[in-house]
């Protein structure tokens, strides 16, 4: 990486920023606004909203609701099915009506709104999965060099960034 030391500080920083952006894009979490544009309220079918979405470890749920009327409680499966908010596992309500919950474990999460709103449909099941491995993490068929190896791909990224910035990497 002697060529990187010979770069101007601006060019070196640009290379590092481009590389970091590409790598971060692969590991970034997703923030879901629960209920989409309608938010956390009684006019949303949360089962339909959650269908087709892939929730992974590290993703975030963003609950937007009327803080004076509703809340966000995490409950177990039985309490979810019976709309029982008496024995919640976690009160996710901060009082602002803008609550964020990080999904930190691979498991089903059960959320509902107490105060009678669960009976109106304000409950959602979020089934969290492990993030699938990137294509480069698939088992290799041989021990030969692979164009899917992370260090090879990182080298390509750095070389492309250097080419765009006009840095001579050969000398």
Secondary structure, 3 states (H helix, E strand, C coil): CHHHHCCCHHHHHHHHHHHHHHHHHHHCCCEEECCHHHCCCCCCCHHHHHCCCCEECCCEEEEECCCCCCCCEEECHHHHHHCCCCCCCEECCCCCCEEEEECCCCCEEEEECCCCHHHHCCEEEEEEECCCCCHHHCCCCCCCCCCCCHHHHHHHHHHHHHHHHCCCCCC
